[in-house]
Amino acid sequence: MQQAIQFIRSNLSASYSTLELQSVSRLLISKVSGYSFTEIIVNKNTTFSEEQRKILRNYVEKLKSGLPIQYVLGETEFCGLNFMVNDAVLIPRPETEELVQWMLEEIEHDSLVLDIGTGSGCIAIALKHFLPGADVYACDIDEDSLGVAANNAENLGLKISFFQCDILKTEKSDRKYHVIVSNPPYIPCSERKDVMSRVKDFEPERALFVKDSDPLIFYRKIAQFAQLNLFPGGNLFFEVHRDFGKACVQLLEDMSYAEVQLKKDIFGNERMVKAVKK
Ligand SMILES: C[S@@+](CC[C@H](N)C(=O)[O-])C[C@H]1O[C@@H](n2cnc3c(N)ncnc32)[C@H](O)[C@@H]1O
């Protein structure tokens, strides 16, 4: 195991910060050995078989090409749950866990919920896991994402209704909801140059970027959709770009939403919005 750690460090130290490298090493060793993080420490003198070394070399080669560790391993953790991921879906982020946390504090346990742009299904699935009495629906424009999300729900034994939908072209739904949530694409194309290549070269374009000419397009369309398809008093939740929180609040107030709140993440960035339909 010590040798494996050395091998990882010498091959990947140019690609990651010291802190990132520690976490990448732990994830790789855990995946190859099947040990939990604690078991790795206890078993640090164990040696890898030739087969395990081959698997590790393969992972390290993929990481050297820039592929995110979550895609290399095919899985990641979100809200303490294990999610399968591949390059069809955005890798779930910690700030989205904070959005889910906020929702869990605010919404009724038996709510009818819709997650728009579900990707891996992380928001919808975490909500259903922590609120088993909720009736959860989730949609995405992308069929491959819906396949990943449905597998994730099945692996976790959770019943969620997934459907395909282009929210930019949808006005009415068959049912009304108590809660609508979305973490839509929100990075203006002009910011592409500032986005890490590990993100822009590998994660789905459709999940990330919006036209510079209308960066709030998804917020406006989803807020219009929610006007028609939320029950009165229903809640709308968004994750937002840290520079667009106030603009999103303004947009929702202009559309007559009540109690519009902007919330900061643990780093002090304005990343979450909640509004109530009158
Ligand atoms: C930022 S990702 C969020 C994924 C997931 N909800 C999460 O939080 O990790 C945005 C998602 O919106 C989906 N999407 C993009 N355009 C869409 C559209 N017009 N209608 C519905 N979904 C769309 C993308 O396929 C992607 O899965």
The ligand as an ORCA input file, in Angstrom:
! r2SCAN-3c Opt
* xyz 0 1
  C     -25.943     22.227    -13.662
  S     -26.592     20.674    -14.215
  C     -27.360     20.126    -12.709
  C     -27.423     18.622    -12.564
  C     -27.903     18.166    -11.174
  N     -29.225     18.670    -10.879
  C     -26.925     18.620    -10.105
  O     -27.291     19.508     -9.316
  O     -25.805     18.094    -10.060
  C     -27.926     21.217    -15.247
  C     -28.795     20.103    -15.829
  O     -29.810     20.723    -16.631
  C     -30.033     19.937    -17.787
  N     -30.599     20.805    -18.834
  C     -29.945     21.644    -19.691
  N     -30.799     22.254    -20.512
  C     -32.036     21.811    -20.164
  C     -33.341     22.079    -20.650
  N     -33.543     22.941    -21.670
  N     -34.398     21.447    -20.087
  C     -34.207     20.573    -19.068
  N     -32.987     20.273    -18.553
  C     -31.917     20.884    -19.096
  C     -28.653     19.392    -18.135
  O     -28.761     18.242    -18.957
  C     -28.073     19.119    -16.730
  O     -28.355     17.807    -16.326
*
